[in-house]
Amino acid sequence: MTQTHDLTLGDITVTIRSDGIFELPRAYFPNLPESDPSPETIQIGANLWEVKSGERHVLVDTGAGQALKQMFPETGAALEGIEAERVTDVILTHMHVDHIGGLLGDDPFPNAKIHVSQAEWDFWSSPALIETAPEEMHPMIQLVQSITGPLSERLVLHEGEVDLGDGITLLPLPGHTPGHMGVRLADGGDSLTLIGDAVIAQDIQFATPRVSYLLDVAPEAAVATRVALLEQLAESGDLFAATHLSFPGVGRVRRAANGFAYDPA
């Protein structure tokens, strides 16, 4: 049974849906100081968001679906119970498999527009990508590109900050991938910022935000985005949520020592 957690922002309803957990080697954080007490295996969450606002029924990411079951058997159940025909929009924070795997199959959301950033689409859909990428990345690229073809007819591409209406705004957060983006939900003075993979490991990257992640396409840009975002969230005190925080992965940021601290809501 899928774990869910509901919250409201004015007239917007948000359901946080757990897609399971991932167990990652410590080596996935290559510049983590040797003195850091993190264990050799680091567990992270996997969350996505179902948003109902006005006539819109929106999914922000689609989880791993069946795409990663063999490697990560505790993933892929977040979409259980969703009436796919009612979904009007799917927003992809980025196109890593654990975010788009739910799009595998025969037209899983037949009435939905698929929103993604132009830079993200250009990067992953390029035929030249597999020729220049390391060989160990080829299976992931092939899987992503198997999904991109069927999406093209319903695709809506975006650049920069974009107001989609109904209290939904797309925010560029590049670095983890070229077109990685977040989503701000706001209504009636309440807001929630969905930051996708701007933070991966809550026990590492709040306290030491300059620690990179192995799958960051542009590590320096990812660090710059994370630091600026955490500074902004600490200053504003705004509520935020992230994909890979422990379920339900929603809370606030405050400054602490030389970095930040995460306070779950």
Secondary structure, DSSP 8 states (H G I E B T S, - for coil): ---EEEEEETTEEEEEEEEEEEEEEGGGSTT--TT----SEEEEEEEEEEEEETTEEEEE----TTTTTTT-TTB--TTTT--GGG--EEE-S---HHHHGGG-SS-SSTT-EEEEEHHHHHHHH-TTHHHHS-GGGHHHHHHHHHHHHHHGGGEEEE-SSEEEETTEEEEE--SSSTT-EEEEEEETTEEEEE-TTS---HHHHTTSTT---TT-SSHHHHHHHHHHHHHHHHHH---EE-TTSSTT-EEEEEEETTEEEEEE-
